[in-house]
Amino acid sequence: MFTLIRHWLARYDAWCERMGFVPENRRCCAPVRYDEDDARHPAQRAARASAGQPVKKKETSGAAD
């Protein structure tokens, strides 16, 4: 049963990617919670900034919402 669930979850994830439903394409103003070890976590970003490493900024298309 667990194998079947994993199979369907993989298919759903692939479908989401094909449709463009990935975090990079998120167009919502709702806050997002990142894991502590995720590079996008505010603490990780602050640590990189204080270490002198460049912090990637979110790219915008320039289109009005």
C-alpha positions as CSV (number, residue, x, y, z in Angstrom):
1,M,0.0,0.0,0.0
2,F,2.8,2.4,0.9
3,T,4.4,1.8,-2.6
4,L,1.1,2.7,-4.2
5,I,0.9,5.9,-2.3
6,R,4.4,6.8,-3.1
7,H,3.7,6.1,-6.8
8,W,0.7,8.4,-6.9
9,L,2.5,11.1,-4.9
10,A,5.4,11.0,-7.5
11,R,2.8,11.3,-10.3
12,Y,1.2,14.3,-8.5
13,D,4.5,16.0,-8.0
14,A,5.4,15.5,-11.7
15,W,2.0,16.9,-12.7
16,C,2.5,19.9,-10.5
17,E,5.9,20.6,-12.1
18,R,4.4,20.3,-15.6
19,M,1.7,22.7,-14.7
20,G,4.3,25.1,-13.2
21,F,3.1,24.7,-9.6
22,V,6.6,24.9,-8.0
23,P,7.8,27.2,-5.2
24,E,9.8,29.3,-7.6
25,N,6.6,30.3,-9.5
26,R,4.6,31.1,-6.4
27,R,2.6,34.2,-6.8
28,C,1.0,34.4,-3.4
29,C,1.6,37.0,-0.7
30,A,1.0,34.4,2.1
31,P,4.0,33.8,4.3
32,V,5.9,30.6,3.8
33,R,7.6,28.6,6.5
34,Y,10.9,27.1,5.6
35,D,12.8,24.4,7.4
36,E,15.8,25.5,9.5
37,D,18.3,23.8,7.1
38,D,16.7,25.3,4.0
39,A,18.8,28.0,2.3
40,R,15.7,30.1,1.9
41,H,15.2,30.3,5.7
42,P,15.7,33.8,7.1
43,A,18.3,32.7,9.6
44,Q,20.3,30.9,6.8
45,R,20.0,34.0,4.6
46,A,21.3,36.2,7.4
47,A,24.2,33.9,8.1
48,R,25.2,34.0,4.4
49,A,24.9,37.8,4.3
50,S,27.1,38.2,7.4
51,A,29.7,35.8,6.0
52,G,29.9,37.9,2.9
53,Q,28.2,35.5,0.5
54,P,25.8,37.0,-1.9
55,V,22.1,36.5,-1.1
56,K,19.9,35.7,-4.1
57,K,17.0,38.1,-4.5
58,K,13.7,36.9,-5.9
59,E,13.5,37.8,-9.6
60,T,10.4,39.7,-10.7
61,S,8.9,39.8,-14.2
62,G,8.1,43.5,-13.9
63,A,4.4,42.9,-14.6
64,A,1.9,44.4,-12.3
65,D,-0.2,42.0,-10.2
